[in-house]
Amino acid sequence: MNNTIGLSKAVKPLFVLVIFLMGLIVSVGANAQLEIDIVRGAPEPVPVAIPNFLSSHPDTDKIAKDMASVIAADLERSGLFRVLDQGSYIEKQSDINYQPRFSEWRLINAKALLSGQIIRENSNRLKVEFRLWDIYGTEQLDGKRLATTPDNWRRIAHKIADNIYKRLTGESGYFDSRIVYIAESGPKTDRRKRLSIMDADGANAQYLLTGAGLVLTPRFSPSAQTITYLSWETGRSQVYLLDIETGRRELLGNFTNMTIAPRFSPDGEKLIFSMVKRGNSDIYVFDLRSRTTTRLTTNQGIDVSPSFSPDGRNVVFNSDRGGSPQLYIMNADGSNVRRLSFGKGRYTAPAWSPRGDLIAFTKSNQGKFHIGVMDANDGRGERLLTNSYLDEGPTWSPNGRVILFTRETRGLNGRSAIWSVDLTGRNLQKVPTPGAASDPAWSPILP
Amino acid sequence: MKLNTLIAVTFILMLSACASTPEPQPKIAENTQPAPVIEQPAPIERAPVETIVPEYQGPQPGTVDHFKFVSGDDRVYFGFNEYTLTAQTREVLKSQVRWLQEYSGAIVVIGGNADERGTREYNLALGARRADAVKDFFVSQGISSGRITTVSYGKERPIDGRSNEEAWALNRNAHSAVLVGGNS
């Protein structure tokens, strides 16, 4: 029924030759450095110049242009950068291996310049070199050479964008990553839902399964090669594993009960989920190596949506044991349960940040839904980042700075889409998908 | 249709009977006249009154549609974030139970559903509770648990796509889907 589709969606190898371009590396001084405060957000996005990459072969001319566009789009989407119009550039470089004329870039107010070139080694392999310049500090901030097959050039572009992000913010980027999600079609009372995957910028969207049956809530393993999801193909909801490289599919365990809300442990060796017995949901852990199942909660209330802390020691989950749905934390063995959320309203669908510091959640109160974050230690410092008729299911960017979620509009023609918001709440954007989409889950940075 | 027509005709006949004014009484002279000759009018040929029993127009007994027909509804409904059965829902479920007792070969899949104003995973758990509440009731009424399967669809199977109180109330339900062997 649910056959997997080919292997084309597997991550293709990317040969990152991290070669620092020696001759031009200038010692990095601590002062006067171009740096962006990512936590408070940039009051003004940093102006960056990204000319088209240089191409020395007709085969790579288009890629050289598109690569600059993809990098520019990545950086602008973060809300931290503004890419200057290429028409305003005064200097036209014909070789990236010399210093740019900083004064000419200052004239157009560029604070950083990315210059790059593509070298076609043969029809199956191209090399991409880039240099990132600090226009006011008059120094090279970064320079690398990467190689891949020509059809895989977008990943090089995302890698370069990640390098720029890291060099200028001090934190790792999130552009070279993917999103699994549910593609939706059909009317509200007869929705078709299909397991899908795309790049973090919405490119290369494709279905992962061919079946027509209901599938929900996919999540990545830390290797980004396996996903877990929920399917009703046996009649009731059950947890499945899918290796997106080999297409191999596996029904988890041999449970006669409904299982829901699966997620991987940070080491990828366990799955945590809820199992329903006599109508009541409790949280269990399945060890993928020993194939053993351990029960973590025994409460009479609903216990669902467990999410491990990045160190694997704690689990945040959703429970209505206190009367209404709230967030709780317990040790990874199920001991020491303590309540985390105390605000007004209903708190559900928690997701522990990969940085460990925050827990994102869905809150509904007085007919509105919000995506919010709170301190993972004590539940304080609650900040609501969004507000709509129906926002739900936060998932973190690999660097813990951006959240994706599902937003569904109201009414008979209500439609789901994936949205992103940063931790300031100011950079709220719709993620482009071919059709309606829900249940996003962000992969780690790809290897 | 036939029955309705008959009722209508009867009604019109009754109306006209009421409307006919009584004949004025003739004055009778005291003991001087012979007794009037009473003439029996010739009997009017009348069609005999027949009772028409309406044909059974409902679904074929023992089918899924029949289950829904005799139970009143194949769903029972719940309050927001609730899974308790009200007195009213118990009455519907009792009708479902009677049918299940009559058609003892049928099995039932109880699907628990939730409205859209909850998050996906919590609603799956809530739907499971609703389905189980109905299962518990069926078992308490003597239906073998071996004939009952429960499944939760959370908020994935709304029957009313609107976003208002009326639609949400309909979408918070447990659906009894009966499966009868053969040609159902």
Contacts between the chains, C-beta under 8 A, distances in Angstrom:
chain1	res1	chain2	res2	distance
A	187	B	161	6.6
A	188	B	158	6.2
A	188	B	161	3.4
A	189	B	158	5.6
A	189	B	159	6.4
A	189	B	160	7.2
A	189	B	161	4.7
A	191	B	156	7.1
A	193	B	156	7.7
A	214	B	153	7.6
A	214	B	156	6.0
A	216	B	120	6.4
A	216	B	154	8.0
A	216	B	156	7.2
A	217	B	120	6.4
A	217	B	121	6.6
A	232	B	151	7.5
A	232	B	153	7.9
A	235	B	109	7.5
A	235	B	149	7.2
A	235	B	151	6.3
A	236	B	149	7.6
A	236	B	150	7.9
A	236	B	151	4.6
A	236	B	152	7.9
A	237	B	124	6.5
A	237	B	151	7.3
A	237	B	152	6.7
A	258	B	124	7.8
A	258	B	128	6.0
A	258	B	150	7.7
A	258	B	151	6.8
A	258	B	152	6.1
A	260	B	121	6.0
A	260	B	124	4.6
A	260	B	125	6.7
A	260	B	128	8.0
A	260	B	152	7.7
A	261	B	121	4.3
A	261	B	124	7.3
A	261	B	125	8.0
A	274	B	121	7.6
A	274	B	125	6.6
A	276	B	125	7.0
A	276	B	128	4.4
A	276	B	132	8.0
A	276	B	152	7.1
A	278	B	132	6.1
A	279	B	83	7.7
A	279	B	128	5.5
A	279	B	129	4.7
A	279	B	131	7.0
A	279	B	132	2.6
A	279	B	133	6.8
A	279	B	135	7.6
A	279	B	136	7.7
A	279	B	150	7.4
A	280	B	128	7.9
A	280	B	129	7.2
A	280	B	132	7.8
A	281	B	125	4.1
A	281	B	128	6.4
A	302	B	122	6.8
A	302	B	125	4.3
A	302	B	126	6.8
A	302	B	129	7.2
A	304	B	121	5.1
A	304	B	122	5.8
A	304	B	124	7.4
A	304	B	125	4.6
A	305	B	119	7.6
A	305	B	121	4.6
A	305	B	122	6.8
A	318	B	121	7.4
A	318	B	122	6.0
A	320	B	81	7.9
A	320	B	122	8.0
A	324	B	81	7.6
A	325	B	122	5.8
A	346	B	118	7.8
A	348	B	118	7.1
A	348	B	119	4.1
A	348	B	121	7.5
A	348	B	122	4.7
A	349	B	119	4.4
A	349	B	120	7.5
A	349	B	121	6.3
A	349	B	122	7.2
A	362	B	119	5.0
A	364	B	117	6.7
A	364	B	118	7.4
A	364	B	119	8.0
A	367	B	117	8.0
A	389	B	163	7.2
A	390	B	116	6.6
A	390	B	117	7.3
A	392	B	119	4.5
A	392	B	120	6.7
A	393	B	119	6.4
A	393	B	120	6.4
A	408	B	116	7.3
A	410	B	163	4.4
A	411	B	161	7.9
A	411	B	162	6.4
A	411	B	163	4.9
A	412	B	161	4.6
A	412	B	162	5.2
A	412	B	163	7.7
A	414	B	116	7.9
A	414	B	161	7.3
A	414	B	163	6.4
A	439	B	120	6.9
